[in-house]
Amino acid sequence: MSKNYSQARCIKRPGRKLMRGASLVALSLATLSGVSFAQEEDATEEEEAVQDTVVVTGIRGALKSAQDLKQDADVFVDAITATDIGALPDRSVSEALQRVPGVTVERFAGPNDPDHFAVEGSGVIIRGLPFVRSELNGRDVFAANSSGVLGFEDVSAELLGSVQVFKNQSADMIEGGIAGSVNLVTRKPFDSADRKLAFSVDATYSDFIEETTPSFSALWSDQWETDSGRFGLLASFAHSELKSRADTPQTADFRERTDIIPGQTVYVPSGGGIRTQEFDRERDAIALAGQWESLDGTMLATAQFLQSDADLVWGERVLESSIDDNPAIEALAGTEFEFGSDGVLSRGV
């Protein structure tokens, strides 16, 4: 349209007025170009503003959530999310907790039972101390064992939304966690903005026992907007089996002996043994949750149910020697014991 307008001006008004008309048209074109450029620039700014509101999910989002939790907390706290748990080959909460800095897992069946190895761990130690308190969704929970802490190896990791480890106490926390507190946070319907349906199937092969055991889990979550508010329901189930075997050589305590080498004190174990342990563990767990939020967002109600049943059967074959109160181990006829420079037995039959 600008081009047609300039041609009409040229035909009707030649000479000096033609130049004036051409200048006017050029000014109009410059003005229109400026408006077009401003519109393009505004559109670009709007696109950039929209891009700034992108929500990051997945692995990067999980790392950001854990980082925000540590930054906003008033105490020293670490956390692992459901994404971290699902990406790691962990079969129980005990195994998942060992991924947290400053947390180690006991590998014995009990704190005073070093003879028996625990496949999935039996307890949690925070910064070298075993005095740990356990929570489930922020509420105190305990078990009937020597430490009173929940048996984390009996809880399926697939049912959790996150695991929080508090390494010191605050005034609003229940006392008892000298080393720290572990809070198990289960999944809830409002954790996601839409419907969720997920399942997993895997198998574990144990080479010592030469058996394969299955594990599977499923989760369903949905929510609805109604005239009475927002409702959400969640149901999840996990089944896990594990069979393994441990072969363990063992020596008893070392004792002084002066009758083996004349004029010299050496140290010989009071006994020894070989043991084979076979473990057979089966665990079923179910979690249910329901949530309601008012229309104005001022009220939120949550109801949760969690049940985990674990059965562990293990058998043991043991061959031991010299377990009496006054052992006197002697070398086999025709052989001699060998000792190190410190006098400790290093080899013998």
Residue pairs with C-beta under 8 A, 6 or more apart in sequence:
2 25
2 28
2 29
2 32
5 25
6 21
6 22
6 25
9 18
9 21
9 22
9 24
9 25
10 18
10 21
10 22
13 21
55 61
56 64
58 83
59 83
59 87
61 83
62 81
62 82
62 83
62 84
65 79
65 81
66 78
66 79
66 80
66 81
66 84
69 77
69 79
69 164
70 77
70 78
70 79
74 170
75 166
75 167
75 168
75 169
75 170
76 166
76 167
76 168
77 164
77 165
77 166
77 167
78 100
78 101
78 102
78 103
78 164
78 165
78 167
79 100
79 162
79 163
79 164
79 165
80 96
80 97
80 99
80 100
80 162
80 163
81 161
81 162
82 160
82 161
82 162
82 187
84 96
84 99
85 96
85 157
85 158
85 160
85 163
86 158
86 200
88 95
88 96
88 99
90 96
90 99
90 157
91 120
91 156
91 157
91 204
91 215
91 240
91 242
92 120
92 121
92 152
92 153
92 154
92 155
92 156
92 157
93 152
93 153
93 155
93 156
93 157
93 160
93 163
93 184
94 105
94 120
94 121
94 122
94 123
94 124
94 152
94 153
95 105
95 120
95 121
95 157
96 157
96 160
96 163
97 103
97 105
97 124
97 152
97 163
97 165
97 182
98 104
98 105
98 121
100 163
100 165
102 126
102 127
102 165
102 167
103 124
103 125
103 126
103 165
104 124
104 125
105 121
105 122
105 123
105 124
105 125
106 118
106 121
106 122
106 123
106 124
106 125
106 130
107 117
107 118
107 121
107 122
108 114
108 116
108 117
108 118
108 122
109 116
109 117
109 118
109 122
110 116
110 122
110 146
111 123
111 130
111 146
111 147
112 146
115 248
115 250
115 275
116 277
116 314
116 316
117 246
117 248
117 277
118 153
119 242
119 244
119 246
119 279
119 281
120 153
120 242
120 281
121 152
121 153
122 151
122 153
123 130
123 132
123 147
123 149
123 152
124 130
124 132
124 149
124 152
124 182
125 132
125 179
126 132
126 165
126 167
126 179
126 180
126 182
127 167
127 179
127 180
128 179
129 178
129 179
129 180
130 147
130 179
131 147
131 176
131 177
131 178
131 179
132 147
132 149
132 177
132 179
132 180
132 181
132 182
133 140
133 149
133 174
133 176
133 177
133 180
133 181
133 182
134 140
134 141
134 142
134 143
134 149
134 150
134 152
134 181
134 182
134 184
135 141
135 174
135 181
135 182
135 183
135 184
136 150
136 183
136 184
136 186
136 306
137 183
137 184
137 185
137 186
137 304
138 183
138 185
140 174
141 150
142 148
142 149
142 150
143 149
143 150
143 151
145 151
149 182
150 184
151 310
152 182
153 310
154 283
154 308
154 310
155 184
155 285
155 308
156 217
156 238
156 240
156 283
156 285
156 308
158 200
158 217
158 219
158 236
158 238
158 285
159 186
159 187
159 217
159 236
159 238
159 285
159 287
159 306
159 308
160 184
160 185
160 186
160 187
161 185
161 186
161 187
161 188
161 191
162 185
163 182
163 183
163 184
163 185
164 182
164 183
164 185
165 180
165 181
165 182
165 183
166 173
166 177
166 180
166 181
166 182
166 183
167 179
167 180
168 180
169 175
169 177
169 181
173 181
186 287
186 289
186 304
186 306
187 219
187 221
187 234
187 236
187 287
187 289
188 232
188 234
188 289
188 291
188 302
188 304
189 221
189 222
189 223
189 232
189 233
189 234
189 289
189 290
189 291
190 223
190 230
190 232
190 291
190 293
191 221
192 221
194 223
195 221
195 222
195 223
196 219
196 220
196 221
196 222
197 219
197 220
197 221
198 218
198 219
199 216
199 217
199 218
199 219
200 216
200 217
200 218
201 214
201 215
201 216
202 214
202 215
202 216
203 212
203 213
203 214
203 215
204 212
204 213
204 215
204 242
205 211
205 212
206 212
206 213
206 242
206 243
206 244
206 245
208 244
208 245
208 246
208 247
209 243
209 244
209 245
209 278
211 243
213 241
213 242
213 243
214 239
214 241
215 238
215 239
215 240
215 241
215 242
216 238
216 239
217 236
217 237
217 238
217 239
218 236
218 237
219 234
219 235
219 236
220 234
220 235
220 236
221 232
221 233
221 234
221 235
222 232
222 233
223 230
223 231
223 232
223 233
223 291
224 230
224 231
224 232
228 295
229 292
229 293
229 294
229 295
229 299
230 291
230 292
230 293
230 295
231 290
231 291
231 292
232 289
232 290
232 291
232 292
233 289
233 290
234 287
234 288
234 289
234 290
235 286
235 287
235 288
235 289
236 286
236 287
237 284
237 285
237 286
237 287
238 283
238 284
238 285
238 286
239 283
239 284
239 285
240 281
240 282
240 283
241 281
241 282
241 283
242 279
242 280
242 281
242 282
243 278
243 279
243 280
243 281
244 278
244 279
245 276
245 277
245 278
245 279
246 276
246 277
246 279
247 274
247 275
247 276
248 274
248 275
248 276
248 277
249 272
249 273
249 274
250 272
250 273
250 274
250 275
251 269
251 271
251 272
252 269
252 270
252 271
252 272
252 273
252 322
252 323
252 327
253 269
253 270
254 267
254 268
254 269
254 270
254 344
254 345
255 267
255 268
255 269
255 270
255 327
256 265
256 266
256 267
257 265
257 266
257 267
257 268
258 264
258 265
258 266
260 266
260 268
260 337
261 339
264 343
265 343
266 337
266 339
266 343
266 344
266 345
267 343
267 344
267 345
268 329
268 337
268 345
269 329
269 345
270 322
270 327
270 329
271 320
271 321
271 322
271 323
271 327
271 329
272 320
272 321
272 322
273 318
273 319
273 320
273 321
274 318
274 319
275 316
275 317
275 318
275 319
276 316
276 317
276 318
277 314
277 315
277 316
278 314
278 315
278 316
279 312
279 313
279 314
280 312
280 313
280 314
281 310
281 311
281 312
281 313
282 310
282 311
283 308
283 309
283 310
283 311
284 308
284 309
285 306
285 307
285 308
285 309
286 305
286 306
286 307
286 308
287 304
287 305
287 306
287 307
288 304
288 305
288 306
289 302
289 303
289 304
289 305
290 302
290 303
290 304
291 300
291 301
291 302
291 303
292 299
292 300
292 301
293 299
293 300
293 301
294 300
321 329
322 328
322 329
331 337
331 348
331 349
332 349
335 348
335 349
336 348
337 345
337 347
337 348
338 345
338 346
338 347
338 348
339 345
339 346
340 346
